[in-house]
Every structure is written in C-alpha cells, then in structure tokens.
Amino acid sequence: MTEATLWWLLAGVAVVAELLTGTFFLLMISAAMAAAALAAHAGADVIVQLLVAAVTGAGAVVIWYFVKKHRQAAHPQEGDQGFNLDIGETVMVSGWNPDGTANVKYRGANWTVIRRPGEAAAIGAHRVAEIIGTRLRVEKLP
C-alpha cells in the first residue's frame, strides 16, 4: 500500500469521525491529510508529507478558530430580536424578591427575571429586553 493511499484512508476516517461527532475541526484535519496525500502523489518524502499535513492542519484550525470567534463577537445573540423571538414579549411580575429577582410564568414555564440597572422594583407588565443565560432582563412598561 502506498503512502498516498494511507493518507487518503486516514482522511476518510477523519471525515467519518467528523460526521459522527459534528466537530468541524476534524474536517480541517482531514483536509490536512488530503494535502499530505497530494504531496505523496507528487513524490515528496515522508518528512515533507508530515510537514505539509502539520502546517495545513494547524493553519486551517487556527484560521477557523479566529473566523468563528470573530463571527460570535460581531453578532451577539442575547439582545438580537431577529435571533431571539422572546425579546419584546410581555411578562407579568407580581412581586420582587429581596435579591432583585422575580419569578414569572412565561411560555408555560417558570422563569427568573431581573430588572435593568437603575430601574425601580415595580409590579405589573414588563417587556423582555434581553436574555442573559437562563434569565430574562425586563423593563417596566409605561
């Protein structure tokens, strides 16, 4: 079995592993193995094949990491009404706890709500302004 065939088989195993786990990084590693297979087809030495695989794989993973990080920073999802349809909805607050939270029934479940900074604790209708983790940040409706 040739070195190129081994690289192609390893690339195929990485693609199958990626399909089973859903991690996109394994796809980058399989691309690196495919690059090493192409280097083997070109007649490169084993050391050169390993270097091609290492540089291609590491470069692809680093590039994808920064692309993913930039995409998350550019689109914060907590306050985006287009992403989160709960923003702008109305909840009824019947009383506030001493720690500044309240429990409300919303969409058939109990939720913890917190006030926007600087707002007084008032009962009645509130609008969902943000979702922070599992809490709803609300503001009093006029």
Sequence and secondary structure as in RCSB ss.txt:
>XXXX:A:sequence
MTEATLWWLLAGVAVVAELLTGTFFLLMISAAMAAAALAAHAGADVIVQLLVAAVTGAGAVVIWYFVKKHRQAAH
PQEGDQGFNLDIGETVMVSGWNPDGTANVKYRGANWTVIRRPGEAAAIGAHRVAEIIGTRLRVEKLP
>XXXX:A:secstr
  HHHHHHHHHHHHHHHHHHH  HHHHHHHHHHHHHHHHHHTT  HHHHHHHHHHHHHHHHHHHHHHHHHHHHHS
 STT TTT TTTT EEEE    TTSEEEEEETTEEEEEEE TT     EEEEEEEEETTEEEEEE  
